[in-house]
C-alpha cells in the first residue's frame, strides 16, 4: 500500500470512528488496509463505540423515491464526490432513472437495459455520463413496495428537490384507515429515517449480525480487564440492549422518549391493530 493510499484509509477510518490518527494507523497496519476489519479491531479495543455509520465506507450520490397510486420505489445512485452529486446533468439523469425504476418495479437489471428518453439504454447512457463527468457512477440498490397489502409511506430527509435526498425511508403499514390514523404512517417513516433500525423485531436480525456483535462485546469487556464469568453476564445484557436499539418495534419513539414504537402502534390502532409489514432506509453511501 502506498503512503497516499495509507493516508486516505486512515482519513476514512477516522471519519467512520472518530478515533485518533495513531490508533487508526495501527488498526490499518494490523488489518492489511481492510477498513471493516479495522473498525472491528478498534471496537474490540474499546476505543471506538458502536455506530451504524461504521458498517460502510461513505460514498456520495443521491437517493430517490417515486410514488404512483400508493405504490413506491426507491433507488440509490452513487458518485465519487458530493460535487458530482450536485451536478445538474447527474441530477437530471437520476430523476429519469427513478421513473424507470418505478416502471420496472425495482428490478435493477431491467432498469439497466431499459431505454431512456433519448432512445438509448440506461447502461450506455451511464457510460456516456461517466465519460462526460469523469467519475465512477453506479446504480447501487433498489426496492419496490406494491399495494397488495398495507399502505406505503415515505419520508425524504433534507430533500434537495421533491423526492430526492441523502436519506429516504419507506414503510408499509397494515390496518391504516384513511382519515383516522393515516398520519402515523408518515411519522413512522420519519422515525425510521432518524433511528435507522436494522429489522422490525428480533426475528428479523440476521444470526451473523448478533454473533459478530456478541464477539465484539466480549472482546471489549475482556480487554477492559473484566473476568470471564463477569463477561458472560454483562455481554448478554449488552447484546439485549443492541437488539432493543436496532429493532423498530423496540426503539424509543423519537417524538416521545417515554414510549416505544410498539406502544405508538397500539395507541393509533382503530378497528384492528396496526402492524408494520416492511420498511427500508437508504442513506447515501451505506449501499456502496
N, C-alpha and C positions, 0 to 999 in steps of 0.2 A: 504494500500500500504506500503510495507517495505521500509526502508531507502535506500536500494540498488536500488529498482525499482524507487523511487522518484528521486534519483541522476541520474539514467540513463535517465529518462524522461526529467529532467532539461537539461542534456547534449544534448539530441536530439533537444529540443526546442531552445537552444542557437545556435546550428548548423543551424537550419532552419531559424531563425530570426535575429541572430546577436545581440540579446538583452542580457543584463547583468544577472548574476545569481539571484540576489534578485527579479527582476521583473519576471523572468521566474518561479521562485519558487511560487510567488504569483499567477501567471496565472494558474499553475498546480494545486495549492491548491483550487483556486476558481472554477475550471472546472473539479474537480474529476479525474484528471490524463488524461483527453481527450486532445490529442495533437492538433487536428484540431481546437477544440473549444478554446484552449489556444492561438493558433495563432490568431484567430479571436478576442479574448479578447485583445491581445496586439495591434492589428491593430486599434481597436476602441479607445484604449487609446492614439493612435497616437505615440506609442513607436516603433512599427515595420512598415516598409514600405512594400507595396505590392510586392510580389515576387513569381514567378511560383514555385520555389522550396518549398514554404510553403505548397503546396497543398497535398504533400505526405511525409511520413516519409521515409527517404532514406533506400534502401536495396542495396545489391551488386549483382553481376552477369554479364551477357552479353546480348547484343542484336545482333542478326544475321540476315542477309538477304541472299536470294538465288534468282538468276535470270536465266531464261532459255527462249530463243527465245522471249524476250520482255515482259515476264510476271515475276512478282516479289512477293516474300513472305517475311515476316518479323516476327520474334518471339523474345520475351523476356523471358529469363530463369534466375531465381533469386537464389542466395545463401545467406547465412547469413553474410559472410565475403568476403573481397576482396582477402584474402589469398586463399580461395577455388576457387574463380573466375579465379585465375591464375594456378590452378592445372591442370596438363596435362590430367588426366582422365576426369575431368569436361569439359574441352575444347573439347576433343575428342567426348564425349557424346553429347555436344551441337551442334557440327558440323553435326553429323549424324541426330540429331533431326531436324535441319534446312532443311536438304534434304527431310526428311519425311514430314515436314510441307508443303514444296512446292508441293510435290506429292498429298497431301490431301487438297490443296487449302486453307490452313489456318483454317481448321476445327479442333479445339483443341481436341474434343472428339475422332475423327477418328485418330488423331495423337497418343493419349494415348493408343489406342487399336491396333495400328499397330505394326508389328514385326520389330525388328531391325536385323542387320546382323547376330547376334547370334541365331536367330530364337525365341527369347523371346520378348514379347511385351514391349512397352515403359514403361508402368506402373510398371511392375515387375523389369525392368532394373533400373528404377528410385529408387525403394525401395532398391535394392541392392547397388546402388551408395550412397544413403543416409546412409546406414549401414556402408559402407566402409569408407566414408569421415567423417561422424559424424555430419553433418549439414543438416538442412532442405533445400531442393532444390525444386523449383516449376516452372512448365511451366506456365507462368503468362498470356500472351496475344499474340495474333497473328492477322495478317491481310494479305490478298492476293489481288493483283492487276492483273486483267486479261488484255488482249489487245484488247477487243472487240471495245473499243472506246478510242482514245487518245494514247499517248506514255508515258511510265513509265521511270522515272529517280530516282536514289537513291544516297545517299551520306553517307559514314561512317566516323564519326568524331573520330580522334585519334585511328585508326584501330590497333588492336594488331596483327591481321592476316587479310588476304583478307576477306572482308565481315563480319568481327567481330569487334565490338567496344562497347563503352558505350553509344553513341548516334548515331542513324540511322534515316534518313528521306527518305521518298518515296513520289514522286509527280507524278500525272497523268495530262498531258497537251494535250489539243486538238489543232489541226492545226499546229503541228510541221512538218516541211518539212526537210527531211534528206539532209544534206549538205548545208543547208541555215540558219536555225535558231535552229538547234539541240542543240547547246552549251548552250542556255538559260535554257534548262531543267535541266542540271547539276548545273547551277548557282542557279536556284530556289531551288533545293534540298539542296544546301549549305546554302542558306538564311534561309530556314525552320529550319535546324539544329541549326543555330546560334540564330534565333529570336523567335523560339518557339510560333508560332501563335496558337490560340485556334480554329479558324474557318476561312473559306475562306472570308466571309463577315459577316455583322451584322446578317443576316438572319440565319446564322449557329450557332450563340451563343445561348446557352440554356437560357431560360427565368429565371430559378432559379439562374444561374450564375450572370446575370445582376441585379436581385433583391437583391441577397446577397451582391454584390459589392456596390450597392447604399445604402444599410442598413449600411455597414461598413463606407462608405464615410460620411454619415450624422452623424453617431455616433462620428466619429473622429472630425468633424467640431464642433459639439456641445460641445465635451469635451475640445476643444481648446478655447471655450468662444464665438464663433460666435452666433449671434442672429438667431432665427428661420427663419425669412424672408430671411436673407443672406444665410443661409444653403441651402434653396431650390434653390436659384440662382446658388450658387457655385457648389453644388453637381451635377447638370446636366452637367455642363462643365467638371467636373472631370470624370463623367461617360462616356461622349463622348470621352475623352482622353483615357480612359481604352479601349473602343471599338476600337478606332483607333490603339492603341498599340498592340492589340491582334487579329486583323483580318488581314489576309495575304495580301489582296489587298491594304489595307490602311497603311501597315507598311512602314517605311523608308527603302529603298533598301540598304542593307549592303555594296554594292560596290560603291554607290553614294548617300550620305546623302541629296542631293538636289532633289532626286526623290523618288517616291513611287513605290511599286511593280506594281501597275496598269499602271503607266507610262512606265515601262520597258516592260510589255506585249505588249502595243501598239507600242512601238518603234521596237520591234522584230517580229511583225506580217508581213507576206509576202503576201499571197493571201487572207487569212481570219484571223480575229483577234484571237490571242492566248487566250485560256481560260483554267483556272485551274479547273479541274473536281473533283479532290480529292487529299488528302495528308494525311500523318501520320508522326508523330515524336515520336519515342520511346527513352526515356532516362532511363537508368537503375535505378530502384527504384520507378519511378513515376507510375508504374502499380501495385506495390505491395499493 
